[in-house]
Amino acid sequence: MIPFVRARPKIAILRALQLGDLLCSIPAIRALRAALPEAEISLLGLPWSVGFVKRFPHLFDRHIHFPGYPGLPEQPFILEQWEAFVKDMQAESFDLIIQMQGNGSIVNDFLPMLGSTQIAGFRPPFNCTPSPWFMDYPDHIYEVLRHMALMNFLGFPARDPEMEFPVSSADHEKLKTILPASERPYVCVHPGSRAGWRQWPPAHFAMLADICAKAGYSVVLTGTRDEQPITAEVRKWMKQEAIDLAGATDLGLVAALISDAALLISNCTGVSHIAAATHTPSLVISMDGEPNRWGPLNRDRHTVIDWLTHPALRTVCETLINKIEYTTA
């Protein structure tokens, strides 16, 4: 295990990414917390993840805004913000910064600037780093297991890959105000994705939604405000009725919706990981060619369709019908 001088070491985790990426790292961070219960653990994250950190007070103590860096696509790079961030990080005097952003080909170069006593994380294979606490990035394994492997390498035993996402009683109470009890049971259909190339066609989602409606379920369409045109197109193609909540929900409300749903149908995106965390059965359409990296681990509860390998709509419909029958049995 990495040695620390202070009884309460200050640790920062660099993972300035989106919802699914953060959820996939939670089992690893849970292992870190279990090994170092007294540590102060901060997430270096994107602005949106302030609320995410607040949902995991048992794992994180603080959120620190990571301002971006050249070559990272998540946010624009502004030199003045970067310089202020480096100055603040140096003043923090962290005992350890763990790089969980990716393989390290971009970010590892700036880690020594941040003033931490020790740095650790992933590195590109055969790449030299100024610390013994870097492991070669395991490229072709499930994302959750990848980060657990890093924790085991660092001496923080990680054995439980179970996902988690806390849904509060306030989230469930808020759900009652937008989805009356008369609309239950229901299926959530989430046709959007941050990356357009990962989106299955809205007309296909409409066909699956109609199957669910004919089976007796209410259909609830979810998405961000930016995804309202996508859910509107799904409604246009549907022959049955649907409740469109795109743009009307926050992260907690979406999680409550999914946790109470009979089934989630979605692209392979952040909400599919919420379904895994809340044990809600799901049908996930993988459009990125990496279903074994990003698809849910439990393939009994969650069915993943690798569309790039098997682009057969009839097969997907038959899979959904079988899944509905299995879920209601």
Phi, psi and omega in degrees: 000148178299129179281145177232145178276317183277146179292330176242082183294148175263121184236134174243138178247121177270109174207075184269072187226195187264183189305306183300321179298316181292318180299323180291342179267350185299316178302324178291316180292327175299320178294320177299315179296320179296323181283330183230070186297337182268355184292153169264115186248123180244145173259125169271101191225179176286162181305321183299334188279005172303312179294326177299313180300321180296335178282349182235057181294341177282349181245322184244145174258330185211160169241133176236127182289120172272123192275358183102166183203149181304131180098346177264126190274353191291332181204157180292149178268126177237116188304316182298319178294321179296315181297321177293320178298314180299317179298316180294320180295320178298322179291333180292328181055059177293146176281332183204134168244126179254122181273107177239024182284323183174211184282355174089001184297335178254310192280335183297335181295328184264350183304317180299339179291340193274001169078015179280147177299320180223149175232150184207170175141208181267152173220156174297146179307138177067019181261136178276140178228157183278024182210144177283357187260034174244135178246151176299135182294118178280100196288326192243044175234165182303137187304318179299314182293330178300313182285330173294322177299321178297315180297319177297321178298323182278356178093016178251098190304124180235112184233347185251107181275008184300130177283159174210147173209109182293125174248121187274164175297328177295324177298316181292323178294320178296325179299323181298334183281340182246348180224095182301155180300335181293343181271006181256151358287158183219162175243133174271131175240118183241094188274354184266171175198147182301322178263121184300328182289351178261010184262123172291150183300137178304324180298326177291318177298322179299319179298317178293321179298320178295323176300317180294318180297319179293336178277000175103006180265146164288149179248123179246118178269131181236159179167172177279175177299321179293341182265007179301322176298330180288314179293327176297322179290324175299315179299321181299321182278341183287147174263341179256174180278154176214152175261119184259110180251015179300130180083355183253009185230151169257184185298317181294321181290321175299318179296320177295318177302312182292320183295331181265356183283154174285333185196146171246135172241124186202169164290172176280090185214189189305321182294333178294329177284330173296318178300319177297320182289328182261005177064030176271126178304148183214155170240114189245128178263115180267119180249004187256359179076008181231053182296332181279349174267319190248342179292154179304147185288322182278100184272002169280317181277327186241128179256126181248125178259117176275091188293330181291333180266324184229075182277067183239105184297320180300320178296320179296316179298316179296322177297318179297315180301316178296323181291320176298316179297321180290320182294323183271353182291000000 
